[in-house]
Amino acid sequence: MRQATVYIDHQALQYNLNRVKQLAPQAKIVSMVKANAYGHGVADCLGGLSATDAFGVACLEEALEIRELGYHQPITLIEGVFSEDEMQVAVDQNIEVVVHHQQQVDWLRTHKNAYVGKNLKVWVKLNSGMNRLGFKVPEIIEVINSLKAEGFTCVLAMHFANADAEQHPLNEQQKQQFLQVKEACAPVLASCCNSAALFKWPELNFDFVRPGIMLYGASPFADKSVKELDLKPVMTFEAEIIALNTIQAGESVGYGSHFVADQAMQLAIVSIGYGDGYPRAFPKQNYVAMDGQLTRVIGRVAMDMIAIDVSGLNASLGTKVELWGNTRLVDDVAEANGTIGYELLCRLSNRPQRKQI
Ligand SMILES: Cc1ncc(COP(=O)(O)O)c(C=O)c1O
């Protein structure tokens, strides 16, 4: 059997969740498990996140999967419902909604008695300059105050566009608008921190924090590694060597024959490729880890195979190779690929086997 495997480490998930608790001891934690737990597999992750206060997902289908798996914590739909029918299902399943436009507020009002009766919170989204979703100031003040007057419990919610940037003028603008609305609607529950904001602005933790990437042990910052942030990679993506070749100077490797050896070398062929979600294009030199040691990926990534340089290394058929994990960090693979760890994690295909450890 082909041995390409994604391992999900529950202790690492628990450790990272605990890091969130250390950073935001007073806040409730809404663990973001959208996009199949950032590609980790929601069914494989929820056990490791059982100490969370709530979950955040992008759509009703994702929320229902959590309910079907038997988890009863509150769930927030971060884009709200997409139609009025969904509102009924959400209420029935104790699923909370974001409202970011007037039609969603109208749908919510239609279900007011059930929603308020079940003590569900409504998350009202502020558009403070990201210009994706939400009401602008002063409209949001009106929306929150009228919902409160009708008996709804509101959470003022916002998302930073540049929480990962060292300095960005929009950060201050977004903070100021958030604080202004919070004051104008007081008392109101509040939530604006994703992973990067959690690390940077402890004073903005408020009632609910919404960590995503840090739970999975990848970094929200381009210039800070998970080791510096004291997070543990949850996913180890591994495959094995299925062939060994010696090539001479002048011989090429793989599609396009782009790599030409300048001296004799030992190659190993590993059964992993873009069909598994391993990226194909590497503007920078990419590496894998073998026995805790980094070694080069050689030539083009194919659908099912890559070649690696094992000159001087102890490689044999069946030797395990880490595509990303504790030694070769997903953030470093992403950097070589010109993207971010989030994308590589989410983009895995369903071909690799999945195992919880
Ligand atoms: C509204 C919202 N909150 C929180 C998060 C979590 O962000 P991160 O994974 O950077 O912690 C996201 C992710 O996209 C989001 O859209």
The ligand as a Gaussian input file, in Angstrom:
#p B3LYP/6-31G(d) Opt

LIG

0 1
 C      -13.436000      35.939000      10.900000
 C      -12.208000      35.134000      11.179000
 N      -11.788000      35.030000      12.439000
 C      -10.680000      34.306000      12.752000
 C       -9.957000      33.673000      11.772000
 C       -8.722000      32.889000      12.160000
 O       -7.570000      33.480000      11.628000
 P       -6.131000      32.832000      11.855000
 O       -6.156000      31.512000      11.205000
 O       -5.196000      33.782000      11.175000
 O       -5.935000      32.759000      13.325000
 C      -10.349000      33.776000      10.448000
 C       -9.569000      33.123000       9.398000
 O       -9.588000      33.411000       8.252000
 C      -11.518000      34.541000      10.146000
 O      -11.946000      34.655000       8.885000

